[in-house]
Amino acid sequence: MTYLNYPFYVYILTNLLKTVVYVGFTNNIEERVLEHYNQRGNPKSFTGRYNCNIPVYLEGQEFAIPGIAREKQVKKWSRKKKEELINSMNPHWENLYLKIFGRWPPGPPRRIK
């Protein structure tokens, strides 16, 4: 599966123990995961407070407005329904950052020449 063919993404993050899920939207998944990772331990940030920075679901979106609407839709879902969505694409909840970029933890985004 090719993950980076879209300009926008709805994504779901989890923590190491898979006890928390977070839904977000971005136009740069590499940079956004790094930002979440760098928030580790920050009590003012949801993802920081729960160390929620491992991407387990990505949904490509061609346009921003429908993508934002999809993010809002998924955010309202129950935990069970979010888990079903993750399982439909990534049944083992693999770290998609590691799978796509070949490294973990995330580092500075690669520069395209």
DSSP file (Angstrom, degrees, kcal/mol; ACC not computed):
  #  RESIDUE AA STRUCTURE BP1 BP2  ACC     N-H-->O    O-->H-N    N-H-->O    O-->H-N    TCO  KAPPA ALPHA  PHI   PSI    X-CA   Y-CA   Z-CA
    1    1 A M              0   0    0      0, 0.0     2,-0.5     0, 0.0     0, 0.0   0.000 360.0 360.0 360.0 131.2    0.0    0.0    0.0
    2    2 A T        -     0   0    0      1,-0.1     3,-0.3     3,-0.0    98,-0.0  -0.824 360.0-179.2 -92.9 126.3    1.3    3.4   -0.9
    3    3 A Y        +     0   0    0     -2,-0.5     3,-0.4     1,-0.2     2,-0.4   0.766  66.2  61.3 -96.9 -28.6    0.6    5.9    1.8
    4    4 A L        +     0   0    0      1,-0.2    -1,-0.2    96,-0.1    -2,-0.0  -0.188  66.7 104.4-102.8  43.8    2.0    9.2    0.6
    5    5 A N        +     0   0    0     -2,-0.4    -1,-0.2    -3,-0.3    -2,-0.1   0.338  68.7  72.5-100.3   6.2   -0.1    9.9   -2.6
    6    6 A Y  S    S-     0   0    0     -3,-0.4    56,-0.1     1,-0.1    57,-0.0  -0.861  71.2-136.9-124.0 154.6   -2.4   12.5   -1.1
    7    7 A P  S    S+     0   0    0      0, 0.0     2,-0.3     0, 0.0    55,-0.1   0.689  90.8  34.6 -80.8 -16.8   -2.0   16.2   -0.1
    8    8 A F  E     -A   61   0A   0     53,-1.5    53,-2.7    20,-0.1     2,-0.4  -0.947  66.9-162.1-137.7 155.6   -4.0   15.7    3.1
    9    9 A Y  E     -AB  60  26A   0     17,-2.9    17,-2.3    -2,-0.3     2,-0.5  -0.998  17.9-151.9-142.9 136.9   -4.5   13.0    5.7
   10   10 A V  E     -AB  59  25A   0     49,-2.3    49,-2.5    -2,-0.4     2,-0.3  -0.907  38.1-177.0 -92.5 133.4   -6.9   12.1    8.4
   11   11 A Y  E     -AB  58  24A   0     13,-2.4    13,-2.6    -2,-0.5     2,-0.4  -0.935  25.8-148.8-135.9 157.5   -4.8   10.1   10.9
   12   12 A I  E     -AB  57  23A   0     45,-2.0    44,-2.8    -2,-0.3    45,-1.3  -0.996  16.1-166.8-126.2 130.2   -5.2    8.2   14.2
   13   13 A L  E     -AB  55  22A   0      9,-2.6     9,-2.0    -2,-0.4     2,-0.3  -0.773   5.0-176.4-108.3 156.0   -2.4    8.0   16.7
   14   14 A T  E     -AB  54  21A   0     40,-2.0    40,-2.6    -2,-0.3    39,-1.1  -0.872  23.4-112.2-137.8 175.9   -2.1    5.7   19.7
   15   15 A N    >   -     0   0    0      5,-0.7     3,-1.3    -2,-0.3    37,-0.2  -0.471  43.6 -88.5-101.7 179.5    0.4    5.2   22.6
   16   16 A L  T 3  S+     0   0    0     35,-0.4    36,-0.1     1,-0.3    35,-0.1   0.853 129.2  43.0 -58.8 -37.8    2.7    2.3   23.3
   17   17 A L  T 3  S-     0   0    0      1,-0.0    -1,-0.3     0, 0.0     0, 0.0   0.467 106.7-126.5 -88.4  -1.7    0.1    0.3   25.2
   18   18 A K  S <  S+     0   0    0     -3,-1.3    -2,-0.1     2,-0.1     3,-0.1   0.830  72.7 126.1  60.5  35.2   -2.6    1.2   22.7
   19   19 A T        +     0   0    0     31,-0.1     2,-0.4     1,-0.1    -1,-0.1   0.569  64.6  45.5 -96.4 -11.6   -4.9    2.5   25.5
   20   20 A V        -     0   0    0     30,-0.1    -5,-0.7    31,-0.1     2,-0.4  -0.977  62.4-165.0-132.9 143.0   -5.5    5.9   23.9
   21   21 A V  E     -B   14   0A   0     -2,-0.4     2,-0.4    -7,-0.2    -7,-0.2  -0.978   3.3-169.1-127.0 147.9   -6.4    7.0   20.4
   22   22 A Y  E     -B   13   0A   0     -9,-2.0    -9,-2.6    -2,-0.4     2,-0.4  -1.000   9.4-150.5-135.1 133.3   -6.3   10.5   18.9
   23   23 A V  E     +B   12   0A   0     -2,-0.4     2,-0.3   -11,-0.2   -11,-0.2  -0.890  26.9 158.6-107.4 133.9   -7.7   11.6   15.6
   24   24 A G  E     -B   11   0A   0    -13,-2.6   -13,-2.4    -2,-0.4     2,-0.3  -0.848  30.3-134.7-143.4 179.9   -6.1   14.5   13.6
   25   25 A F  E     +B   10   0A   0     -2,-0.3     2,-0.3   -15,-0.2   -15,-0.2  -0.997  29.4 157.8-141.4 139.1   -5.8   16.0   10.2
   26   26 A T  E     -B    9   0A   0    -17,-2.3   -17,-2.9    -2,-0.3     3,-0.2  -0.981  43.8-142.9-155.3 164.1   -2.7   17.3    8.4
   27   27 A N  S    S+     0   0    0     -2,-0.3     2,-0.2   -19,-0.2    -1,-0.1   0.324 102.2  43.0-108.1   2.5   -1.1   18.1    5.1
   28   28 A N     >  +     0   0    0    -19,-0.1     4,-2.6     1,-0.1    -1,-0.2  -0.698  61.4 179.8-148.5  90.6    2.3   16.8    6.3
   29   29 A I  H  > S+     0   0    0     -2,-0.2     4,-2.3     1,-0.2     5,-0.2   0.861  82.8  55.1 -64.8 -36.9    2.1   13.5    8.2
   30   30 A E  H  > S+     0   0    0      1,-0.2     4,-1.6     2,-0.2    -1,-0.2   0.952 114.1  39.5 -61.6 -49.9    5.9   13.3    8.7
   31   31 A E  H  > S+     0   0    0      1,-0.2     4,-2.2     2,-0.2    -2,-0.2   0.890 114.6  53.5 -66.6 -41.0    6.1   16.7   10.3
   32   32 A R  H  X S+     0   0    0     -4,-2.6     4,-2.3     1,-0.2    -2,-0.2   0.900 107.5  49.4 -66.5 -41.1    2.9   16.3   12.3
   33   33 A V  H  X S+     0   0    0     -4,-2.3     4,-2.8     2,-0.2    -1,-0.2   0.908 110.1  52.5 -63.7 -40.4    4.0   13.0   13.9
   34   34 A L  H  X S+     0   0    0     -4,-1.6     4,-2.5    -5,-0.2    -2,-0.2   0.912 108.1  51.2 -59.3 -42.9    7.3   14.6   14.9
   35   35 A E  H  X S+     0   0    0     -4,-2.2     4,-0.7     2,-0.2    -2,-0.2   0.928 111.9  46.1 -61.0 -45.2    5.3   17.4   16.5
   36   36 A H  H >< S+     0   0    0     -4,-2.3     3,-1.0     1,-0.2    -2,-0.2   0.925 112.2  51.5 -62.3 -43.5    3.2   15.0   18.5
   37   37 A Y  H >< S+     0   0    0     -4,-2.8     3,-1.6     1,-0.3    -2,-0.2   0.897 106.8  53.2 -60.2 -41.6    6.3   13.0   19.4
   38   38 A N  H 3< S+     0   0    0     -4,-2.5    -1,-0.3     1,-0.3    -2,-0.2   0.632  98.6  65.4 -71.3 -13.2    8.1   16.1   20.7
   39   39 A Q  T X< S+     0   0    0     -3,-1.0     3,-2.7    -4,-0.7    -1,-0.3   0.439  71.5 140.7 -85.8  -0.7    5.0   16.9   22.9
   40   40 A R  T <  S+     0   0    0     -3,-1.6     8,-0.2     1,-0.3     9,-0.2  -0.143  74.3   9.2 -46.5 129.1    5.7   13.7   25.0
   41   41 A G  T 3  S+     0   0    0      7,-2.2    -1,-0.3     1,-0.2     8,-0.2   0.384  88.6 136.4  81.9  -4.4    5.1   14.5   28.7
   42   42 A N    X   -     0   0    0     -3,-2.7     3,-1.5     1,-0.2     7,-0.5  -0.678  41.3-160.3 -79.1 111.1    3.5   17.9   28.1
   43   43 A P  T 3  S+     0   0    0      0, 0.0    -1,-0.2     0, 0.0     6,-0.1   0.656  87.1  61.5 -68.5 -14.2    0.5   18.0   30.4
   44   44 A K  T 3  S+     0   0    0      4,-0.0     2,-0.4    -3,-0.0     3,-0.1   0.556  96.6  68.7 -87.4  -8.0   -1.1   20.8   28.3
   45   45 A S  S <> S-     0   0    0     -3,-1.5     4,-3.3    -6,-0.2     5,-0.2  -0.937  73.9-144.3-114.0 131.1   -1.3   18.7   25.2
   46   46 A F  H  > S+     0   0    0     -2,-0.4     4,-1.9     1,-0.2     6,-0.2   0.951 105.5  43.6 -56.4 -50.3   -3.6   15.7   24.9
   47   47 A T  H  4>S+     0   0    0      1,-0.2     5,-2.6     2,-0.2    -1,-0.2   0.841 116.1  49.1 -68.2 -30.6   -1.1   13.7   22.9
   48   48 A G  H >45S+     0   0    0      3,-0.2    -7,-2.2     2,-0.2     3,-0.9   0.918 108.5  51.9 -70.4 -44.8    1.7   14.8   25.2
   49   49 A R  H 3<5S+     0   0    0     -4,-3.3    -2,-0.2    -7,-0.5    -1,-0.2   0.868 121.7  32.5 -59.3 -38.9   -0.1   13.9   28.4
   50   50 A Y  T 3<5S-     0   0    0     -4,-1.9    -1,-0.2    -5,-0.2    -2,-0.2   0.244 105.5-121.7-105.3  11.9   -0.9   10.4   27.1
   51   51 A N  T < 5 +     0   0    0     -3,-0.9     2,-0.9     1,-0.2   -35,-0.4   0.898  52.4 164.7  47.5  46.7    2.3    9.9   25.0
   52   52 A C      < +     0   0    0     -5,-2.6   -37,-0.3    -6,-0.2    -1,-0.2  -0.804  21.8 118.1 -99.0  97.0    0.1    9.3   22.0
   53   53 A N        +     0   0    0    -39,-1.1   -16,-0.2    -2,-0.9   -38,-0.2   0.285  34.0 107.2-147.0  10.3    2.3    9.7   19.0
   54   54 A I  E     -A   14   0A   0    -40,-2.6   -40,-2.0    -3,-0.2     2,-0.4  -0.861  62.1-138.1-100.6 113.0    2.3    6.3   17.1
   55   55 A P  E     +A   13   0A   0      0, 0.0    41,-3.1     0, 0.0    42,-0.4  -0.542  33.8 161.3 -73.7 126.2    0.4    6.5   13.8
   56   56 A V  E     +     0   0A   0    -44,-2.8     2,-0.3    -2,-0.4   -43,-0.2   0.428  63.5  39.4-120.6  -5.5   -1.8    3.4   13.2
   57   57 A Y  E     +A   12   0A   0    -45,-1.3   -45,-2.0    36,-0.1     2,-0.4  -0.981  56.1 178.5-148.6 134.2   -4.2    4.7   10.7
   58   58 A L  E     -A   11   0A   0     -2,-0.3     2,-0.5   -47,-0.2   -47,-0.2  -1.000   4.0-174.4-134.3 135.1   -3.9    7.0    7.6
   59   59 A E  E     -A   10   0A   0    -49,-2.5   -49,-2.3    -2,-0.4     2,-0.1  -0.947  22.3-136.7-130.5 110.9   -6.6    8.0    5.2
   60   60 A G  E     -A    9   0A   0     -2,-0.5     2,-0.4   -51,-0.2   -51,-0.2  -0.368  18.7-167.0 -68.7 143.6   -5.6   10.1    2.3
   61   61 A Q  E     -A    8   0A   0    -53,-2.7   -53,-1.5     1,-0.1     3,-0.1  -0.998  18.5-155.8-132.9 134.3   -7.7   13.1    1.2
   62   62 A E  S    S+     0   0    0     -2,-0.4     2,-0.3   -55,-0.1    -1,-0.1   0.836  81.8  35.5 -76.0 -32.7   -7.5   15.0   -2.0
   63   63 A F  S  > S-     0   0    0      1,-0.1     4,-1.4   -55,-0.1    -1,-0.1  -0.927  72.3-132.7-130.0 149.0   -9.0   18.2   -0.6
   64   64 A A  H  > S+     0   0    0     -2,-0.3     4,-2.8     2,-0.2     5,-0.2   0.918  99.0  53.5 -66.7 -47.2   -8.9   20.0    2.7
   65   65 A I  H  > S+     0   0    0      1,-0.2     4,-2.1     2,-0.2    -1,-0.2   0.931 113.0  41.6 -63.7 -48.1  -12.5   20.7    3.4
   66   66 A P  H  > S+     0   0    0      0, 0.0     4,-2.2     0, 0.0    -1,-0.2   0.867 114.7  54.8 -64.2 -31.6  -13.8   17.2    2.9
   67   67 A G  H  X S+     0   0    0     -4,-1.4     4,-2.4     2,-0.2    -2,-0.2   0.913 107.9  47.3 -65.0 -42.9  -10.8   16.0    4.9
   68   68 A I  H  X S+     0   0    0     -4,-2.8     4,-2.3     2,-0.2    -1,-0.2   0.889 111.3  51.9 -65.0 -39.3  -11.6   18.2    7.8
   69   69 A A  H  X S+     0   0    0     -4,-2.1     4,-2.1    -5,-0.2    -2,-0.2   0.900 109.7  49.5 -63.2 -40.2  -15.2   17.0    7.7
   70   70 A R  H  X S+     0   0    0     -4,-2.2     4,-2.7     2,-0.2     5,-0.2   0.913 108.7  52.6 -65.6 -42.3  -14.0   13.4    7.8
   71   71 A E  H  X S+     0   0    0     -4,-2.4     4,-2.5     1,-0.2    -2,-0.2   0.936 110.5  47.7 -57.2 -47.1  -11.7   14.2   10.8
   72   72 A K  H  X S+     0   0    0     -4,-2.3     4,-1.2     1,-0.2    -1,-0.2   0.884 111.3  51.9 -62.3 -39.0  -14.7   15.7   12.7
   73   73 A Q  H  X S+     0   0    0     -4,-2.1     4,-0.5     1,-0.2     3,-0.5   0.949 112.5  43.7 -62.0 -49.8  -16.8   12.7   11.8
   74   74 A V  H >< S+     0   0    0     -4,-2.7     3,-1.3     1,-0.2    -2,-0.2   0.876 106.9  60.8 -66.3 -38.0  -14.3   10.1   13.0
   75   75 A K  H 3< S+     0   0    0     -4,-2.5    -1,-0.2     1,-0.3    -2,-0.2   0.843 102.6  53.4 -56.7 -34.0  -13.6   12.2   16.2
   76   76 A K  H 3< S+     0   0    0     -4,-1.2    -1,-0.3    -3,-0.5    -2,-0.2   0.650  90.0 103.0 -77.2 -15.1  -17.2   11.8   17.2
   77   77 A W  S << S-     0   0    0     -3,-1.3     2,-0.0    -4,-0.5    -3,-0.0  -0.195  79.5-101.4 -68.2 159.1  -17.2    8.0   16.9
   78   78 A S     >  -     0   0    0      1,-0.1     4,-2.1     4,-0.0     5,-0.2  -0.309  33.6-107.7 -70.2 162.1  -17.0    5.6   19.8
   79   79 A R  H  > S+     0   0    0      1,-0.2     4,-2.6     2,-0.2     5,-0.2   0.905 120.9  55.3 -56.9 -42.1  -13.6    4.0   20.7
   80   80 A K  H  > S+     0   0    0      1,-0.2     4,-2.1     2,-0.2    -1,-0.2   0.912 107.7  47.4 -60.3 -44.3  -15.0    0.7   19.3
   81   81 A K  H  > S+     0   0    0      2,-0.2     4,-1.9     1,-0.2    -1,-0.2   0.875 111.3  51.1 -67.8 -36.8  -15.8    2.2   15.9
   82   82 A K  H  X S+     0   0    0     -4,-2.1     4,-2.6     2,-0.2    -2,-0.2   0.908 109.3  51.5 -65.0 -41.2  -12.4    3.9   15.7
   83   83 A E  H  X S+     0   0    0     -4,-2.6     4,-3.0     1,-0.2    -2,-0.2   0.899 107.8  52.1 -62.0 -39.9  -10.8    0.5   16.5
   84   84 A E  H  X S+     0   0    0     -4,-2.1     4,-1.7     2,-0.2    -1,-0.2   0.893 109.4  50.1 -62.7 -39.3  -12.8   -1.1   13.8
   85   85 A L  H  X S+     0   0    0     -4,-1.9     4,-0.8     2,-0.2    -2,-0.2   0.941 112.6  46.0 -64.0 -47.5  -11.6    1.6   11.3
   86   86 A I  H >X S+     0   0    0     -4,-2.6     4,-3.6     1,-0.2     3,-1.3   0.945 112.0  51.6 -58.8 -48.5   -7.9    1.0   12.4
   87   87 A N  H 3< S+     0   0    0     -4,-3.0    -1,-0.2     1,-0.3    -2,-0.2   0.796 100.5  63.1 -61.6 -29.6   -8.3   -2.8   12.2
   88   88 A S  H 3< S+     0   0    0     -4,-1.7    -1,-0.3    -5,-0.2    -2,-0.2   0.772 122.1  19.9 -66.2 -24.7   -9.8   -2.5    8.6
   89   89 A M  H << S+     0   0    0     -3,-1.3    -2,-0.2    -4,-0.8    -1,-0.2   0.696 140.9  21.9-112.8 -31.9   -6.5   -1.0    7.4
   90   90 A N    ><  +     0   0    0     -4,-3.6     3,-2.2    -5,-0.2    -2,-0.2  -0.604  61.8 175.6-143.6  72.7   -3.9   -2.0   10.0
   91   91 A P  T 3  S+     0   0    0      0, 0.0    -4,-0.1     0, 0.0    -1,-0.1   0.710  83.9  46.5 -61.2 -22.6   -5.1   -5.1   12.0
   92   92 A H  T 3  S-     0   0    0     -6,-0.1    -5,-0.1    -5,-0.1    -6,-0.0   0.360 107.0-124.2 -99.0   5.0   -1.8   -5.4   14.0
   93   93 A W    <   -     0   0    0     -3,-2.2   -36,-0.1    -7,-0.2    -6,-0.1   0.905  42.3-174.2  53.3  46.0   -1.7   -1.7   14.8
   94   94 A E        -     0   0    0    -38,-0.2     2,-0.8     1,-0.1    -1,-0.1  -0.350  36.1 -98.7 -67.7 151.7    1.8   -1.4   13.3
   95   95 A N     >  -     0   0    0      1,-0.2     4,-1.9     2,-0.1   -39,-0.2  -0.631  35.5-165.6 -71.9 106.8    3.6    1.9   13.6
   96   96 A L  H  > S+     0   0    0    -41,-3.1     4,-2.6    -2,-0.8     5,-0.3   0.767  83.9  61.0 -72.2 -24.8    3.0    3.4   10.1
   97   97 A Y  H  >>S+     0   0    0    -42,-0.4     4,-3.1     2,-0.2     5,-0.5   0.950 108.0  44.3 -63.2 -47.2    5.7    6.0   10.6
   98   98 A L  H  >5S+     0   0    0      1,-0.2     4,-1.5     3,-0.2    -2,-0.2   0.906 114.7  50.0 -61.6 -42.0    8.2    3.3   10.8
   99   99 A K  H  <5S+     0   0    0     -4,-1.9    -1,-0.2     2,-0.2    -2,-0.2   0.886 120.4  34.2 -65.0 -40.2    6.7    1.4    7.9
  100  100 A I  H  <5S+     0   0    0     -4,-2.6    -2,-0.2    -5,-0.1    -3,-0.2   0.926 131.3  27.1 -82.8 -47.8    6.6    4.5    5.7
  101  101 A F  H  <5S-     0   0    0     -4,-3.1    -3,-0.2    -5,-0.3    -2,-0.2   0.530  95.5-128.8-100.4  -7.4    9.8    6.4    6.7
  102  102 A G  S  <<S+     0   0    0     -4,-1.5     2,-0.3    -5,-0.5    -4,-0.2   0.694  74.1  83.1  73.1  18.9   11.9    3.5    7.9
  103  103 A R        -     0   0    0     -6,-0.5    -2,-0.2     4,-0.0    -1,-0.1  -0.997  60.5-138.3-152.6 152.6   12.8    5.0   11.2
  104  104 A W  S    S+     0   0    0     -2,-0.3     3,-0.0     1,-0.1    -9,-0.0  -0.892  80.6  42.3-157.2 131.4   11.5    5.5   14.8
  105  105 A P  S    S-     0   0    0      0, 0.0    -1,-0.1     0, 0.0   -71,-0.1   0.470 100.4-108.8 -75.6 167.6   11.6    7.7   16.7
  106  106 A P        -     0   0    0      0, 0.0    -2,-0.1     0, 0.0    -8,-0.0  -0.326  39.7-172.5 -66.2 147.0   10.7   10.4   14.2
  107  107 A G        -     0   0    0      1,-0.2   -73,-0.1    -4,-0.1     3,-0.1  -0.591  43.1 -44.4-123.6-171.8   13.4   12.8   13.2
  108  108 A P  S    S-     0   0    0      0, 0.0    -1,-0.2     0, 0.0     3,-0.1  -0.288  76.4 -93.3 -55.6 141.6   13.5   16.0   11.2
  109  109 A P        -     0   0    0      0, 0.0     2,-0.1     0, 0.0   -78,-0.0  -0.221  43.8-104.8 -57.3 144.7   11.6   15.6    8.0
  110  110 A R        -     0   0    0     -3,-0.1     2,-0.5     1,-0.1   -80,-0.0  -0.455  31.8-126.0 -68.7 142.5   13.6   14.5    5.0
  111  111 A R        -     0   0    0     -2,-0.1     2,-0.5    -3,-0.1    -1,-0.1  -0.806  16.5-137.7 -92.4 128.5   14.3   17.3    2.5
  112  112 A I              0   0    0     -2,-0.5     0, 0.0     1,-0.1     0, 0.0  -0.751 360.0 360.0 -87.8 127.1   13.3   16.6   -1.1
  113  113 A K              0   0    0     -2,-0.5    -1,-0.1     0, 0.0    -2,-0.0   0.443 360.0 360.0 -89.9 360.0   15.9   17.7   -3.6
